[in-house]
Amino acid sequence: MDQSKIKRHLNALAKLDADVRRGLQLVRYPPPRIREQGFATFLSTIVSQQISTEAAAAIMQRVRALLPGMEAAEVLQLPEGSLRAAGLSSRKVDYVEGLAQAMVSKKFEPAKLAQMGDQAVIETITSLKGFGPWSAEIYLMFSLQRSDIFPAGDLALRIALQKLKGIDEPLNEKQARAVVESWAPYRSAGSLFLWHYYRGAPT
């Protein structure tokens, strides 16, 4: 979503939800988040799992040096141990090689995801080893630019929602999804707002 669409959707949400309206007055509108579609983004998702942003960036720089074309087929031509030497764990190497094999064999074709419904995209991505619902929902939001996605597995998102709504107890994924059900069909903009609110709201 571009900035104008984010503003339109959040303005619509603010009319539906007084807490969003109040939050917008505090932190204003979040910037867009756009990622490219395809192999590079899926590879980056694997690399960044459970490590800091800085560590992920350093590893990705080394991986890009190994894969100058950033294509799946290049992974299968690497000398054994190359990805481990670049900083990936054995498990992540397994995930990357599985992704590459699925793409080369055309069992997984990212170009076809844009023509699928949201749930079908989630099911297709989570069939890959190493990709859970959160990874699939993030791809839907940032790469496919879908408008009604709420990645409830994201802890910062749930903390921000709890704070915005003045809820005393931490929210689990099911509870968080229930709280924002009324935000449809603008939940992607709502999610961007919550991340923005998480970083910028007064304590």
N, C-alpha and C positions, 0 to 999 in steps of 0.2 A: 504493500500500500504506500502511495506517495503521501506527502505531508497534507495535502488538501483533503484526501480521503480519510486520513486519520482524524483530522479536525471535524469533518462532517459526522463521522461515526461516533466520536466522543461527545460531540454536541447533542447528538440524538440520545446517547446513553445518559448524559447529564439531565435530560428532560425526564428520563425514566427513573433515575436513581439520584436521590439528594446527596448521598455520600460521594458519588462520583463528581457531582457538581461542586461540592465543597473541596474535594481533592484537587480538582482542576484549578480552582482559584489559588491553591497553595503552590502547585508545582508546574502548572501550565501543561502544554502538549508535548508528548514524547516525539523524538525523531523517528524517521522510518528505519527499518532494518531489512536489508535486501541482500540475499546470498544468491550466487549463481546456481543454476540447476546442473545436476549431473555428478560425475565421479568425484571431482575435486571436493565438493561439499560433503559427500558421504565419507570420503577418506578423512577429511578434517574433523568430522563428527567423531569418528573412531579415535583419532589421535587425542582429541581434547577431553575424552571421558576421564573423570576422576583425577584430573591434574589441574594445576593453575593455568591461567591464561598465558602467563609468561613462558612456562615450561612447554605448553602446547605450541606456541609460536616458534620457539627454538627448534623443536622437533620437526615441525612442518617445514621449516627452512631447509633442514637436512634432507627431509623426504623429497621436497621439490627438486633438490639437486640430483637425487637418484632418478627422478621421473620427470625429465624436462618437458615432455609433452602432456604430463598429467593425464595419462590414459591408462585404462585398466590393463590392457595387454602388456604394458611396460612392467607391471608388477610381476607378472608370471615369467619375465625374462631376467629378473634380478638374480645375481649370485646369492646362494644360500647364506643367510646371516646378515644381509645388507640392511634390512629393516630393523633388526635387533640392534645393530651397530648405530643406527640413526636415533635410537632411543625408545623404540616401541617395546612394550612387554611381549612375552611369548603369546599371551592371549590376544593382544591387539594385532600381532602379526597374523595370527590365525584368522581374525576377523577381516583384515585387509585382503588377505589371499582369498578368502571365501567370497568377498565382495567382487574382487577382480574376476574370479572364475565364473561367478554368476552372470557378470556382465559380458564377458567374452563368449560364453555359451548361449547368451541371450535368454537365459532363464529370468534375468532381471534387466529390464530396459527402462532406465529413468525417463527417457523421452516420452514414454507412454503414460507416465503418471499424470501429466497435465490434463489428459482426457478422462481421468477417473474421478469418481466421487471421493469425498473426504475419507469415508470409512474404508473404501477399497484401497486407497493409498496407504492408510495405516496398516491394513492387513498385509499388503504387498511388502512394505518396508520391514515390518516386524517379522516377516518370514526369513529375513536374513539374520545370520548369527551375529550378535553384538548390537542389534538395534531393537530398542524397546519402544513403547508408545511415546515417550517424551521425544526421542529422536525423530520419530515419524511426524509428530505434531509440529515440532520446530521446523522441519522441512516444509510441511504444508504452509506454515505461516511465512517463513522468510524466503523460501525458494519458489514456491508455487503461489504465494501471495493470496492465500485463501482468507476470507473475511470473518469466519466464525469458528475460530480455533481457540481452545483454552487448555494449555499444557499443564494440567493439574499436578503432574509429577514434579513440577519445579518448586522447590522449597521456598525460594525468595518470593515467588508469586503468591504462595499460600500465606506467607508471613505478612506480605503487603495487604492482602485481602482481609486478613484477620484484623490488622491495624486500621484499615480504612473503615471497616464495619464495626469496630469497637467490640469485637468478640473476645471473650476472656480466655477460652481454651484454644490450643492449636487445632487447626483444621486438617483432617486427612483428605485424600484426593476426592473421595466420594462426597464428602461434606462441601468441599470447595466448589465442585461442579454444581452441586445443588444451589449454593449461594448465588452463583452467576448464571443460573439457567435463564433468568429473566433478561439477561444482557443480550441474548440472541436477537438478531443475527449479527451482532457487533462485537463478538467476544475476542477477536484478534486485536482490535483497537483497545479493548478493555485490558487485555493481557499486556500490551505495550505500555499502557498507562500504569498498570500495577508495578511493572519493573521500574519505571520512571519514579513512581511514588515511593517505592522501596528505597531508592537511593537518595531521594530529595526531600521527603516529608519531614517536618520538624518532629523531634522526639518528644 
